């Protein structure tokens, strides 16, 4: 049996083991009612009227017809029993963990760093909200489509053909139809052009950007629809009470808090209320941390491009939900890190690989540390 296959099977086993208890959980009163239980267009299953509703109406203050259809299919197959819906979320998460490993390994040819990124993605406590909450089907579904789109993009880069580009565009469209937060997907493809694909500086940024214009056109449409839907549903009402300087301050603090919760995932919550103004020292500390890591990534962009890649991935994929356009009364949310922290995991994995390459004697202690961290 090949090493990659063994790693994929091990990833699946430990992920299912870590999340096994979701199969005995029920619904929660936060969003599950509007997504499934109390929504007749969903809980009565797939039918013509429901299919039309999924494409023409809002669902949970969002427009994500593919996710809505996914919930309808569940109700067709299982009724309103929550257990199978939880198992399906877990299945999508297992698939995503495998895809993270496969995509990162295809991009970099580095097996063990890719395995660490995938394992950290699979097992981190910040994943609980995305996996164990039926309403977050949009998270696990859209991420699977995101990762498949990256694979399609890699095949197109290897052999540019119209039909291969059509698959990239289709994957982008399907991801956007699953969750609006995937509007940053084309930007992550640009990051891949920097590292590890190294298409830049061989090709100009303008050329790399131009070839993705159709994808950005899809993003513009998705952004416009999302803004219209959320304002129509009143989801942006709280944001009117939060001034733009407050939003900027919260954005910097949230970036720092997400990093803190990745390192030490304590005091997790389904809801983190927006405080309005953060203390000046909290904002100043977050800005200094932001500036220091950004300066390091920029300085090392040629010798250690994975630093700039990971940091830009983290910052960029959080932009739609970092609070610059405040939707809801939360300051941050664990589910927003589902894709975003892949960037930080990449920085850690490749830093470890570089350390082992320079000092082979560190292999055993770093491997042991990684194993303990995952455990």
Beta strands, then each sheet from edge to edge (+ up, - down):
strand 1: 272-273
strand 2: 330-332
sheet 1: 1+ 2-
end
